[in-house]
Amino acid sequence: MRTAPLLVREFAFRDEDFEALRALVRLHTGISLGDQKRELVYGRLSRRLRALHLTSFKEYRELVASDPDELAQLVNAITTNLTAFFRERHHFDYLREQVLKPWIAAQRGTSRLRIWSAGCSSGEEPYSIAMTVLEAFAETPRHDVRILATDLDSEMLARARAGLYPLERLLAIGPSRLARFFDTQHDHGVAACRVKAEVAALVTFKQFNLIDALPMKGPLDVIFCRNTVIYFDKDTQRDLFARMAALQRSGDLLFLGHSESLFKVSDDYTLIGRTIYRRN
């Protein structure tokens, strides 16, 4: 009978290392790492050990406990940042047709419209929202629209603020949008595109942890909170959506990711479309 080969690691990774690190991640981010994430934690944090010339996870845990800057690096390493321009396109179609155009038609030019991109990663989502806004308002005077984009990962936020993306990441948005909303340039010899000033002007980026008290007063007409709460346990989700609901009025909208749901999480919203919810 053949036995499975022993896993040979560059660094010893004991049960107490994993338990301590995932407890730290949950405390500071609300992200619940199941046992199946053990290899992910090892793989991503091993890079930090190499960069810091450490020899064990015990040393790394001691460093994180005493160094807030390294704690931020740990959070950045663990946070998943899978995103794309106009990801889940039906959300942006709904925003344009059912929110922005009726808002314009009602001649609410003196009114404000506030949109929050919670978990904005490297900026593709809030910039997609901004482009949708500009397309909807193409033939009308500029209105009081602002997009707040927040994320926990400081490195992703730095990329988002720069607004510079490899050309290959933008091919799916189509040539007309590319020409209208981006300036082509080169980044270290590679073809890249930077969002134009009119797009960037609509978005404000802030670092924010979703498990903390919400800093805004509201009301928020639209919240995009997509592919983020899937990493939270149910109690953390319930708390977050209760706080979000307090910032929205009846009829305001909440967009979730394709694998997320408010079933047995919140009664403050009603499902009206594919992961589109209306505040009761």
C-alpha angles and dihedrals in degrees: 000000000000119000124214113259117254115256108248113208132192088222128029108250111192129188090253090054093054094043093049094047097047090047088053092049092050093047094052103033109019089236112141112212113201125208089265089066093063094102092045090055092047094047097048097042094044086070089058091050091053093047091050094043092237123155103206144025088240088064090047093051090051090051094049091050091058104031120064091191091059090046087058089050090052091053091048091050095050099042113099114227109187109153144138140184112278092000109180090017095198089073092060092045089053092047091053099042103033103031114021102037095046089046090054093043090054087060092233091158092142093050127092128236119200125190127183123204102197111195095016096172111188094351106265094121100050092042089051088052090049092051090050090052093050092048091051092048095043095120101030134075115273113274134206098271124149131177120205113201120191137178138164095225110087093195092054090048091053089054091046093052091049089054092202119139136174111259091239090064090059104046093095094061092068134245097274094056091042092055095043102044106027139058115215118229140140127267111198090333095311122114109254140164131220124205112252121249094254090059096044092047091067095055131073117190122209134170110240139161113220093215091061125085109284108255098204126085100210155168094198114193094195133016123193107198101159132164091352110092091051085085093054127084118242096262091053090048092050092051093047096049092046088057092046092049090055088061095052134073128220108290097025117129138241123192120200132186123271094260097042131092142175092220107138088354106082137007092188093087137053122214109240103164144352100330089330116130133189122211110245 
